Amino acid sequence: MTEQTIRIQGMTCNHCVMSVRRALAAIDAVEVEDVQIGNAVVRFDGSDEKRKEIDAAITNAGYSVTAHE
């Protein structure tokens, strides 16, 4: 499993945190370690396919992914 911090633009409050957490938790084989305003820490298999799925979930929740670390 790979742990990554994802930088997210557009999050401003605890509602945003909960929206991102719910979106990420709905993805199979992704463990949500932490979500705070501006970033999320997740664990997954490290594949590009799963990374794209994570990015899509965040985008569909109304936010923008700016970086993976």
Secondary structure, DSSP 8 states (H G I E B T S, - for coil): -EEEEEEEES--SHHHHHHHHHHHHTSTT-EEEEEETTEEEEEE---HHHHHHHHHHHHHTT-EEEEE-
